Amino acid sequence: MGTRKIIIDPVTRVEGHGKVTIKLDENGVVTDAFLHIVEFRGFEKFIQGHPYWEAPVLVQRLCGICPVSHHLAAAKAIDQLVGVDPEDLSPTATKLRKLLHFGQVFQSHALHFFYLASPDLLFGTDAPAEKRNVIAVAAENRELAKKGVLMRKFGQEIIKALAGKKIHGILAVPGGVHKTFKAEERAYFLDGMLIPNVDTMIAWSKEMVDFIKNYYLKNANWIDNFAAFPSNHLSLVRKETGAFELYDGRLRSVDFEGNELLNIADFDYRDHFKEAVEPWSYLKFPYMTKYGKEKGWNRVGPLARLNTCAYMGTPLAEKERQIFKEYTQNKPNNMTMHTHWARLIELLYSAEAMKEFLLDDTLMNNDLVRKGTPRQKGIGIIEAPRGTLIHEYHTDEKGIITKCNLIVSTTHNNEAMNRGVREVAKSVLNNKPEITEPMLNQIEIAIRANDPCLSCATHALGEMPLIVQLEDCAGNTIDEKIK
């Protein structure tokens, strides 16, 4: 039949639009596979010419799923433009920003697990396509679906209370925040009169971690081996202790065996990272300069964060992290599907952390904004739900942005997602030229585990239908399926 090419367009149940191309030789053996990000990215360019104080508002329009992450990363960079480093921010402003961030991580992780990932886990890779959705989850497990909806709502209500809206709200201003937290707002989350309270969120999060642990034990054969491959892991860690950190810290990378490759101040990232490009994707390929493009790429996100940190900062999450680490004899975990387990441990951490801040009376103080000596360069790095997020801005003497560089979590994971696609394609497609829906889904599962947000890394252009065609070397269509 000659060489063949399979195209999956678009990948489903991810934020944004992408496609997969798989190439097979004359014998039906996979020779290569690629994840293409087909949306055009323009934010780095069109933000130029705007005053710097508009950046935290503008860049959150990158995405409706993780606007808070971009808002806060930009805010940390803009703080530096007015001469305020993270340690110079008022304690109240720092806590309010962190509470907003934990609400974002909590709602985003709940969204991904319950709405996007759970159908793959509950129904299996061979389930009919029409069943692999959150509606089917609700039909078969009403209580699980209900908890998922209410957990996401809790995180969104935290965001609304602090930023004014659940999506595209505003809390941060240069050097701090523009509002404090009121007693009645705090009571809303502590007493559980209108929504399940934060203690319920902690209890439900613990239930979800227990669920995933039991599921993995029963399904270890495919979970442990599915799209598993060695990689480096990158995240922020707490400056003094190396503990788990989501808002501000040092950048640390370890290899697949746990050897430290990098441990730097976040604002030094430019000296240690470069970005490569490929002609078949709009998404960049970041890598550590010292190790080169082939060996210097990293995974980021929940799996990476649990591999790089020394411990979690909350008691229940730390206990679960220890169990997670024991699974791989305290070595880094390189099993892609274990990202879901790590994500739920972070869900538990975020719930515990939100309670700590909600019980802190200084959250309602009025020391909100500080200033220092203005600069013309600012760098802000945080851990977004999907991984390490970098914002860098340069301005002229009038405060107008002249240069912007964004390295989004999904771009860090670009190489990992491509390798995952290749691993799965080889295992399910070699010598099997017929296109089947379960095969397509397994390719997508490898991508979905990373919870990619393609809209964050690109500029969305619109919806695309799914048409998969199998062609021979002469370009004749052998098989076609429309989804």
C-alpha positions as CSV (number, residue, x, y, z in Angstrom):
1,M,0.0,0.0,0.0
2,G,3.0,2.3,0.3
3,T,3.6,4.9,2.9
4,R,0.6,6.3,4.7
5,K,-0.4,9.3,6.8
6,I,-3.1,9.6,9.5
7,I,-4.4,13.0,10.6
8,I,-6.4,13.6,13.7
9,D,-7.9,17.1,13.5
10,P,-8.8,18.4,16.0
11,V,-7.6,16.8,19.2
12,T,-10.7,16.7,21.6
13,R,-11.3,17.5,25.2
14,V,-8.4,20.0,25.5
15,E,-8.5,23.8,25.8
16,G,-7.8,25.0,22.3
17,H,-7.3,23.4,18.9
18,G,-4.5,21.1,17.6
19,K,-4.1,18.2,15.3
20,V,-1.9,15.1,15.1
21,T,-0.1,13.7,12.1
22,I,1.1,10.1,12.1
23,K,3.4,8.7,9.4
24,L,3.6,4.9,8.6
25,D,6.0,3.1,6.2
26,E,5.2,0.5,3.6
27,N,5.0,-2.2,6.3
28,G,2.5,-0.2,8.5
29,V,5.1,0.7,11.1
30,V,5.0,4.2,12.6
31,T,8.0,6.2,11.5
32,D,7.1,9.5,13.1
33,A,4.3,11.5,14.7
34,F,3.7,15.1,15.5
35,L,1.4,17.3,17.5
36,H,0.6,20.4,15.5
37,I,-0.7,23.6,17.1
38,V,-2.6,25.2,14.3
39,E,-3.8,28.4,15.9
40,F,-1.8,31.6,15.4
41,R,-0.2,33.3,18.4
42,G,-0.1,37.1,18.5
43,F,-0.1,38.4,22.0
44,E,3.7,39.0,22.3
45,K,3.4,41.3,19.3
46,F,0.2,43.2,19.7
47,I,0.8,44.0,23.4
48,Q,3.6,46.3,22.2
49,G,2.7,49.9,22.3
50,H,0.4,49.6,25.3
51,P,1.3,51.2,28.7
52,Y,2.7,48.6,31.1
53,W,-0.2,48.9,33.6
54,E,-2.6,47.4,31.0
55,A,-0.6,44.2,30.7
56,P,-2.2,42.2,33.6
57,V,-5.7,43.0,32.1
58,L,-4.8,42.4,28.5
59,V,-2.8,39.1,28.7
60,Q,-5.5,37.3,30.7
61,R,-7.6,37.4,27.4
62,L,-5.2,34.7,26.2
63,C,-7.6,32.2,27.7
64,G,-10.9,31.9,29.6
65,I,-9.7,28.8,31.5
66,C,-6.6,30.2,33.1
67,P,-6.9,34.0,33.0
68,V,-5.9,34.3,36.6
69,S,-2.5,32.7,35.9
70,H,-1.7,35.3,33.2
71,H,-3.0,38.1,35.3
72,L,-0.7,37.2,38.2
73,A,2.4,36.4,36.1
74,A,2.0,39.8,34.4
75,A,1.4,41.5,37.7
76,K,4.6,40.1,39.2
77,A,6.5,41.5,36.1
78,I,4.7,44.8,36.3
79,D,5.6,45.1,40.0
80,Q,9.3,45.1,39.1
81,L,8.6,47.9,36.6
82,V,7.5,50.1,39.5
83,G,10.5,48.9,41.6
84,V,8.7,46.2,43.8
85,D,10.1,42.7,44.0
86,P,8.0,39.9,45.4
87,E,9.6,40.2,48.9
88,D,8.7,43.9,48.9
89,L,5.0,43.4,48.3
90,S,2.9,44.0,51.5
91,P,2.0,40.8,53.3
92,T,-1.7,41.4,52.8
93,A,-1.3,41.9,49.0
94,T,0.8,38.8,48.8
95,K,-1.8,36.7,50.6
96,L,-4.6,38.1,48.6
97,R,-2.8,37.2,45.4
98,K,-2.0,33.8,46.6
99,L,-5.5,33.1,47.7
100,L,-6.7,34.1,44.2
101,H,-4.0,31.8,42.7
102,F,-5.1,28.8,44.8
103,G,-8.7,29.4,43.8
104,Q,-7.6,29.3,40.2
105,V,-5.5,26.1,40.6
106,F,-8.4,24.5,42.5
107,Q,-11.1,25.2,39.9
108,S,-8.8,24.4,37.0
109,H,-7.7,21.0,38.4
110,A,-11.3,20.2,39.2
111,L,-12.4,21.1,35.6
112,H,-9.7,19.0,34.0
113,F,-10.2,15.9,36.2
114,F,-14.0,15.8,36.3
115,Y,-14.9,17.2,32.9
116,L,-12.0,16.2,30.6
117,A,-10.0,13.3,32.1
118,S,-12.5,11.2,34.1
119,P,-14.3,9.8,31.1
120,D,-11.1,8.1,30.0
121,L,-10.5,6.7,33.4
122,L,-14.1,5.6,34.2
123,F,-15.1,4.2,30.9
124,G,-11.8,3.0,29.4
125,T,-10.2,3.7,26.1
126,D,-12.6,1.4,24.2
127,A,-15.8,3.1,25.3
128,P,-18.0,4.5,22.6
129,A,-17.1,8.1,21.6
130,E,-20.6,9.3,22.6
131,K,-20.1,8.1,26.1
132,R,-16.7,9.8,26.8
133,N,-18.0,13.1,28.2
134,V,-19.0,14.6,31.5
135,I,-22.8,14.1,30.8
136,A,-22.2,10.3,30.7
137,V,-20.1,10.6,33.9
138,A,-23.1,12.3,35.6
139,A,-25.5,9.7,34.4
140,E,-23.5,6.8,35.8
141,N,-22.0,8.5,38.9
142,R,-24.2,11.3,39.9
143,E,-22.4,12.0,43.2
144,L,-19.0,12.2,41.6
145,A,-20.2,14.6,39.0
146,K,-22.0,16.7,41.6
147,K,-18.8,17.0,43.6
148,G,-16.9,18.0,40.5
149,V,-19.3,20.8,39.6
150,L,-19.4,22.1,43.2
151,M,-15.6,22.0,43.6
152,R,-15.0,24.0,40.5
153,K,-17.7,26.4,41.6
154,F,-15.9,26.9,45.0
155,G,-12.7,27.9,43.2
156,Q,-14.6,30.2,40.9
157,E,-16.4,31.9,43.8
158,I,-13.0,32.6,45.4
159,I,-11.9,34.2,42.2
160,K,-15.1,36.3,41.9
161,A,-14.8,37.5,45.5
162,L,-11.3,38.8,44.9
163,A,-11.3,39.8,41.3
164,G,-15.0,40.9,40.8
165,K,-15.7,38.3,38.1
166,K,-15.1,34.5,37.7
167,I,-13.4,35.2,34.3
168,H,-11.3,38.1,33.4
169,G,-11.6,39.9,36.7
170,I,-9.0,42.3,38.2
171,L,-7.3,42.1,41.6
172,A,-3.6,43.0,41.0
173,V,-2.3,46.5,40.3
174,P,1.3,47.6,40.0
175,G,2.9,47.0,43.4
176,G,0.0,45.3,45.0
177,V,-3.8,44.8,44.9
178,H,-6.7,47.3,44.6
179,K,-9.0,45.8,47.2
180,T,-9.0,43.9,50.5
181,F,-11.1,40.9,51.7
182,K,-14.2,41.7,53.7
183,A,-15.4,39.7,56.8
184,E,-18.7,38.8,55.1
185,E,-16.8,37.5,52.1
186,R,-14.6,35.3,54.3
187,A,-17.6,34.0,56.1
188,Y,-19.2,33.0,52.8
189,F,-16.4,30.4,52.3
190,L,-16.0,29.3,56.0
191,D,-19.6,28.7,57.1
192,G,-21.0,26.8,54.1
193,M,-24.4,28.6,54.2
194,L,-24.7,29.1,50.5
195,I,-22.0,26.7,49.1
196,P,-20.2,23.8,50.6
197,N,-17.5,25.3,52.8
198,V,-13.7,25.0,52.6
199,D,-13.6,22.1,55.0
200,T,-15.9,20.2,52.6
201,M,-13.6,21.0,49.8
202,I,-10.7,19.5,51.7
203,A,-12.7,16.4,52.5
204,W,-13.8,15.9,48.9
205,S,-10.3,16.5,47.6
206,K,-9.0,13.8,49.9
207,E,-11.7,11.5,48.5
208,M,-10.6,12.2,45.0
209,V,-6.9,11.4,45.9
210,D,-8.1,8.1,47.5
211,F,-10.1,7.3,44.4
212,I,-7.2,7.8,42.0
213,K,-4.8,5.7,44.2
214,N,-7.2,2.8,44.2
215,Y,-7.9,3.1,40.5
216,Y,-4.2,3.1,39.7
217,L,-3.5,0.0,41.8
218,K,-6.3,-1.8,39.9
219,N,-5.1,-0.6,36.5
220,A,-1.3,-0.4,37.0
221,N,-0.6,-2.5,33.9
222,W,-1.8,0.1,31.4
223,I,-1.5,3.2,33.5
224,D,2.2,2.8,34.4
225,N,3.2,1.9,30.8
226,F,1.0,4.2,28.8
227,A,3.1,7.0,27.2
228,A,5.8,6.6,29.8
229,F,9.3,7.9,28.9
230,P,12.2,9.5,30.8
231,S,12.3,13.3,30.9
232,N,13.6,16.3,32.8
233,H,11.2,18.1,35.2
234,L,11.0,21.8,35.9
235,S,9.1,23.9,38.4
236,L,9.4,26.7,41.0
237,V,10.4,25.6,44.5
238,R,10.5,27.6,47.7
239,K,13.6,29.7,47.9
240,E,14.8,28.7,51.4
241,T,13.7,25.1,51.6
242,G,13.0,23.7,48.2
243,A,9.4,23.0,49.2
244,F,6.4,22.9,46.8
245,E,5.6,26.4,45.6
246,L,3.1,27.9,43.2
247,Y,3.5,31.7,43.4
248,D,7.2,32.7,43.9
249,G,10.4,30.8,44.2
250,R,13.5,29.5,42.4
251,L,13.5,27.5,39.2
252,R,14.6,24.0,39.7
253,S,15.0,21.2,37.2
254,V,15.9,17.5,37.8
255,D,16.5,14.7,35.3
256,F,14.6,11.4,35.1
257,E,16.8,10.0,37.8
258,G,16.6,12.9,40.2
259,N,19.9,14.6,39.4
260,E,19.7,18.4,39.7
261,L,20.2,20.1,36.4
262,L,19.2,23.7,37.3
263,N,18.5,25.8,40.4
264,I,18.4,29.5,39.7
265,A,16.7,32.7,40.7
266,D,13.6,33.1,38.5
267,F,14.6,36.4,37.0
268,D,17.8,34.7,35.6
269,Y,15.8,32.5,33.3
270,R,17.0,34.3,30.2
271,D,20.5,33.2,30.9
272,H,19.5,29.6,31.0
273,F,16.7,29.0,28.5
274,K,16.2,29.3,24.7
275,E,13.2,28.6,22.5
276,A,13.4,26.6,19.3
277,V,10.8,26.6,16.5
278,E,9.6,23.9,14.0
279,P,7.9,24.5,10.6
280,W,5.0,22.3,11.5
281,S,3.7,24.1,14.6
282,Y,3.1,27.6,15.9
283,L,4.1,26.4,19.4
284,K,7.7,26.9,20.5
285,F,10.1,24.4,22.1
286,P,11.8,25.8,25.2
287,Y,15.0,24.1,26.4
288,M,17.8,24.7,28.8
289,T,20.7,26.2,26.9
290,K,23.4,24.2,28.7
291,Y,22.0,20.9,27.7
292,G,20.8,21.7,24.1
293,K,17.5,21.1,22.4
294,E,17.8,17.3,22.4
295,K,18.5,16.9,26.1
296,G,17.5,20.2,27.7
297,W,13.7,20.1,27.4
298,N,11.5,19.7,30.5
299,R,8.0,18.5,31.5
300,V,6.2,21.0,33.7
301,G,2.9,20.9,35.7
302,P,1.7,18.6,38.5
303,L,4.0,15.7,37.7
304,A,7.0,17.9,37.5
305,R,6.2,19.8,40.6
306,L,6.0,16.7,42.7
307,N,9.3,15.5,41.2
308,T,11.2,18.7,42.0
309,C,9.9,19.8,45.4
310,A,11.3,18.6,48.7
311,Y,7.9,18.5,50.5
312,M,4.4,20.0,50.4
313,G,3.5,22.9,52.7
314,T,0.2,21.4,54.0
315,P,-0.2,18.2,56.1
316,L,-2.6,16.2,54.1
317,A,-1.0,16.9,50.8
318,E,2.4,16.1,52.2
319,K,1.2,12.7,53.4
320,E,-0.1,12.0,49.9
321,R,3.1,13.2,48.3
322,Q,5.1,10.7,50.3
323,I,2.8,7.9,49.1
324,F,3.2,9.2,45.6
325,K,7.0,9.2,45.9
326,E,7.0,5.7,47.4
327,Y,5.4,4.3,44.3
328,T,8.7,5.0,42.4
329,Q,11.1,4.4,45.4
330,N,11.5,8.2,45.8
331,K,12.9,8.6,42.3
332,P,11.2,11.0,39.8
333,N,8.0,9.6,38.4
334,N,8.2,9.6,34.5
335,M,4.8,7.9,33.9
336,T,2.6,10.3,32.0
337,M,-0.7,9.1,33.3
338,H,0.4,9.6,36.9
339,T,0.0,13.3,36.2
340,H,-3.6,12.9,37.1
341,W,-2.6,11.5,40.5
342,A,-0.2,14.4,41.0
343,R,-2.9,16.9,39.9
344,L,-5.3,15.6,42.6
345,I,-2.7,15.9,45.3
346,E,-2.3,19.6,44.2
347,L,-6.1,19.9,44.4
348,L,-5.9,18.8,48.0
349,Y,-3.0,21.2,48.7
350,S,-4.9,24.1,47.2
351,A,-7.9,23.4,49.4
352,E,-5.8,23.2,52.5
353,A,-3.9,26.4,51.6
354,M,-7.2,28.3,50.9
355,K,-8.4,27.4,54.4
356,E,-5.1,28.7,55.9
357,F,-5.5,32.1,54.2
358,L,-9.3,32.3,54.9
359,L,-8.5,32.0,58.7
360,D,-5.8,34.6,58.5
361,D,-7.1,38.0,59.9
362,T,-4.3,40.0,58.1
363,L,-6.1,39.1,54.8
364,M,-8.4,42.0,55.6
365,N,-5.7,44.7,56.3
366,N,-5.5,47.8,54.2
367,D,-1.7,47.9,53.4
368,L,-2.3,47.1,49.7
369,V,0.1,49.0,47.4
370,R,3.8,49.7,47.5
371,K,6.2,51.5,45.2
372,G,10.0,51.6,44.6
373,T,12.4,52.9,42.0
374,P,11.0,52.4,38.5
375,R,12.8,50.1,36.1
376,Q,12.4,49.3,32.4
377,K,12.4,45.5,32.6
378,G,10.2,43.1,34.6
379,I,10.0,39.4,34.8
380,G,7.1,37.5,36.5
381,I,7.1,33.7,36.9
382,I,4.4,31.6,38.6
383,E,3.3,28.0,38.5
384,A,0.0,28.0,36.6
385,P,-2.2,24.9,36.9
386,R,-0.5,23.4,33.8
387,G,3.1,24.4,34.8
388,T,5.7,27.1,34.8
389,L,4.5,30.3,33.2
390,I,6.9,33.2,32.3
391,H,6.1,36.8,31.5
392,E,8.7,39.3,30.6
393,Y,8.2,43.0,29.6
394,H,10.4,45.8,28.5
395,T,9.3,49.5,28.4
396,D,10.6,52.8,27.2
397,E,11.1,55.8,29.4
398,K,7.3,56.6,29.2
399,G,6.2,53.2,30.4
400,I,5.2,51.9,27.0
401,I,5.8,48.2,26.3
402,T,8.4,47.8,23.7
403,K,9.0,44.0,24.0
404,C,7.1,41.1,25.4
405,N,8.1,37.4,25.8
406,L,5.8,34.7,27.1
407,I,6.8,31.1,27.8
408,V,3.5,29.3,28.6
409,S,3.2,26.0,30.4
410,T,2.0,24.2,27.3
411,T,5.1,25.3,25.3
412,H,7.4,23.7,28.0
413,N,5.4,20.5,27.6
414,N,5.4,20.6,23.8
415,E,8.3,18.1,23.4
416,A,6.8,15.8,26.1
417,M,3.4,15.8,24.3
418,N,5.1,15.0,21.0
419,R,7.0,12.1,22.5
420,G,3.9,10.8,24.2
421,V,2.1,10.9,20.8
422,R,4.9,8.9,19.2
423,E,5.0,6.3,22.0
424,V,1.3,5.6,21.9
425,A,1.2,5.7,18.1
426,K,3.9,3.0,17.9
427,S,2.1,0.8,20.4
428,V,-1.4,1.0,18.9
429,L,-0.8,1.6,15.1
430,N,2.2,-0.6,14.1
431,N,1.0,-3.0,11.4
432,K,-2.6,-2.0,12.0
433,P,-3.6,0.2,9.1
434,E,-7.3,0.4,9.8
435,I,-8.4,3.6,11.6
436,T,-10.5,2.9,14.7
437,E,-12.1,5.4,17.1
438,P,-10.5,3.8,20.2
439,M,-7.1,4.2,18.5
440,L,-7.7,7.9,17.9
441,N,-8.8,8.3,21.5
442,Q,-5.6,6.7,22.9
443,I,-3.5,9.2,20.9
444,E,-5.6,12.0,22.5
445,I,-5.4,10.5,26.0
446,A,-1.6,10.9,25.8
447,I,-2.0,14.6,25.1
448,R,-4.9,15.2,27.5
449,A,-2.9,13.9,30.5
450,N,-0.8,17.1,30.2
451,D,-3.9,19.2,30.4
452,P,-2.6,21.4,27.5
453,C,-4.1,24.9,27.1
454,L,-3.4,25.6,23.4
455,S,-5.3,28.9,23.6
456,C,-2.8,30.1,26.1
457,A,0.1,29.5,23.8
458,T,-1.7,30.7,20.6
459,H,-4.4,33.0,19.4
460,A,-7.6,31.0,18.7
461,L,-9.1,31.3,15.2
462,G,-12.1,29.1,15.6
463,E,-13.7,25.6,15.5
464,M,-12.5,22.8,13.2
465,P,-14.3,19.6,12.3
466,L,-12.5,16.2,12.7
467,I,-11.8,14.5,9.4
468,V,-9.3,11.6,9.5
469,Q,-8.0,10.3,6.2
470,L,-5.7,7.4,5.4
471,E,-3.9,7.8,2.1
472,D,-1.5,5.7,0.1
473,C,1.8,6.9,-1.3
474,A,0.1,8.1,-4.5
475,G,-2.3,10.3,-2.5
476,N,-5.4,8.0,-3.0
477,T,-7.8,7.9,0.0
478,I,-8.0,4.4,1.4
479,D,-10.1,5.1,4.4
480,E,-11.9,8.1,5.9
481,K,-13.7,8.8,9.1
482,I,-15.6,12.0,10.1
483,K,-16.1,12.8,13.8
